Amino acid sequence: MSKVTVKRLEIKDVFLISPSKFGDRRGYFLETYSLARYRDIGIAAVFVQDNQSFSATAGTVRGLHFQSPPAAQAKLVRVLRGSIFDVAVDIRRGSPTYGRWCGSVLSAEGAEQLFIPPGFAHGFCTMESDTEVAYKVDAYYSPECESGVLWNDPALGIDWPIDPAVAVLSDKDRKLQPFRELASPFTI
């Protein structure tokens, strides 16, 4: 049975998970997900969809995204190739950490995963070219529930490892609302 190391980040509901890698001359093996094991560490999400993105350029930013209820999503994020700086922003009104962020570097080599529960905006910045990211979600994609917050809003103070002038973003992400305009659908 594979073991995982779990670290709670600055916001207690966000976990950094490091599965054990078993290697030999052929390469390595690791168990990336087990419903029973993840339940044991406090993740009750039942994942229903897997997503994958490819970013050709270092400095590509995706986010900060979330889905509103009834399609709010928990995410389990990992990197298949390259590395990212992955961020979760607490958007749960009434939370003692409302408006605060936490983040971590995830890499293919390290095999780390970030668990982000519903009630958080999520985004990442690629730190290498040709980076592939995979993530599980516990609710299906719902365009009518999709929303987000501007990735580099000074009100959030996220310490991104990229100069905003050279960040590569979609037009949609470039036009997301500032945090002060967010009427969050999440409460604690």
C-alpha positions in Angstrom: 0.0 0.0 0.0 1.4 3.4 -1.0 1.7 6.1 1.6 1.1 9.8 1.2 2.4 12.8 3.1 -0.1 15.5 3.8 0.6 19.1 4.7 -2.1 21.6 5.6 -1.3 24.9 4.0 -1.9 28.3 5.6 -5.6 27.9 4.9 -6.5 24.8 6.8 -8.9 23.3 4.2 -6.3 23.3 1.5 -3.9 20.2 1.5 -0.6 19.6 -0.2 -0.3 15.9 -0.8 2.9 14.0 -1.7 2.3 10.4 -2.8 5.2 8.0 -2.4 7.2 7.1 -5.6 8.6 3.6 -6.0 11.5 3.5 -8.5 13.9 1.1 -10.0 16.0 0.9 -13.2 12.8 0.9 -15.3 11.5 4.2 -13.9 8.9 4.6 -11.2 5.4 3.9 -10.0 3.1 6.0 -7.9 -0.5 5.8 -6.8 -2.0 9.1 -7.7 -5.5 8.6 -6.2 -7.3 6.2 -3.9 -10.8 7.0 -2.7 -10.3 5.2 0.6 -6.9 6.7 1.3 -8.0 10.2 0.5 -11.0 9.8 2.7 -8.7 8.7 5.5 -6.8 12.0 5.2 -10.0 14.1 5.2 -10.9 14.5 1.6 -14.5 13.3 1.2 -14.9 14.5 -2.4 -16.1 12.0 -5.0 -14.5 13.0 -8.2 -16.6 12.7 -11.4 -14.5 14.4 -14.1 -10.8 14.6 -15.0 -9.5 17.6 -16.9 -6.1 18.3 -18.5 -4.4 21.4 -19.8 -1.3 22.0 -21.8 0.6 25.3 -21.7 3.3 25.8 -24.4 4.9 28.9 -22.7 6.4 29.4 -19.3 4.4 32.3 -17.6 1.0 31.1 -18.8 -1.6 32.0 -16.2 -4.9 30.1 -15.9 -7.4 31.5 -13.4 -8.5 32.4 -10.9 -11.6 30.3 -11.6 -14.4 28.7 -9.6 -17.9 27.3 -10.2 -20.9 28.5 -8.1 -23.4 26.3 -6.4 -25.1 24.0 -7.4 -22.0 23.0 -9.5 -19.3 24.1 -7.0 -16.2 22.0 -7.4 -13.5 20.6 -5.3 -10.3 20.0 -7.2 -7.3 17.7 -6.9 -4.5 19.2 -9.1 -1.3 17.6 -10.2 1.4 18.2 -12.9 2.1 15.6 -15.5 5.0 17.5 -17.2 6.8 20.7 -16.1 5.9 22.7 -13.0 3.4 25.3 -11.8 2.8 27.7 -9.0 -0.7 26.7 -7.9 -2.9 29.1 -5.9 -6.2 28.8 -3.9 -8.0 32.0 -2.8 -10.6 31.6 0.0 -13.9 33.2 -1.2 -16.1 31.8 1.5 -17.9 34.8 3.2 -17.6 34.5 7.0 -14.4 32.5 6.8 -11.5 33.8 9.0 -9.3 33.5 5.9 -11.7 35.2 3.4 -9.7 36.9 0.7 -6.5 35.2 1.7 -4.5 32.9 -0.6 -2.2 30.0 -0.2 -0.1 28.3 -2.8 2.6 25.8 -3.6 4.9 24.8 -6.4 3.7 21.5 -8.0 6.0 19.6 -10.4 5.9 16.4 -12.4 9.2 15.4 -10.8 7.9 15.9 -7.2 4.4 14.4 -8.0 2.8 16.8 -5.5 -1.0 17.4 -5.5 -3.0 20.3 -4.3 -6.5 19.7 -2.9 -8.8 22.7 -3.2 -12.3 22.5 -1.7 -15.4 24.3 -3.0 -15.4 27.9 -2.0 -12.0 28.7 -3.4 -10.9 30.4 -6.6 -8.1 28.5 -8.2 -5.4 29.4 -10.6 -1.9 28.6 -11.6 1.1 30.0 -13.4 3.4 27.7 -15.5 7.0 27.8 -14.4 8.3 25.9 -17.5 7.4 25.6 -21.1 5.4 22.6 -22.3 3.7 22.1 -18.9 0.8 19.7 -18.6 -1.6 19.8 -15.7 -4.3 17.3 -14.7 -7.0 17.7 -12.2 -10.0 15.9 -10.8 -13.2 17.7 -10.0 -16.2 16.5 -8.0 -18.9 18.3 -10.0 -19.3 18.5 -13.8 -18.3 21.6 -15.8 -21.2 24.0 -15.8 -20.8 27.1 -18.1 -23.7 28.9 -16.3 -22.0 28.5 -12.9 -18.5 29.4 -14.1 -16.9 32.6 -12.7 -13.6 34.0 -11.6 -11.5 36.7 -10.1 -8.7 38.7 -11.7 -5.5 36.8 -11.2 -3.2 39.7 -10.3 -5.7 41.9 -8.3 -3.6 43.9 -5.8 -6.3 43.4 -3.2 -5.3 39.7 -3.1 -1.6 40.3 -3.0 -0.7 37.0 -4.6 3.1 36.6 -4.9 3.1 35.2 -8.5 6.5 34.2 -9.9 5.8 36.1 -13.1 5.9 39.7 -14.2 2.3 40.7 -15.1 3.6 42.5 -18.2 4.8 39.2 -19.7 2.1 36.8 -18.4 0.3 34.8 -21.1 -3.5 34.8 -20.4 -6.7 34.1 -22.3 -8.9 37.1 -23.2 -11.5 35.6 -20.8 -9.1 35.5 -17.8 -7.8 39.0 -18.6 -11.3 40.4 -18.2 -12.2 38.7 -14.9 -13.7 40.8 -12.1 -11.6 42.4 -9.4 -12.0 40.8 -5.9 -13.8 43.8 -4.5 -16.7 43.3 -7.0 -17.1 39.6 -6.2 -20.5 38.8 -4.7 -19.4 35.4 -3.5 -22.0 32.7 -3.5 -20.1 30.8 -0.7 -20.6 31.2 3.0 -19.4 29.4 6.1 
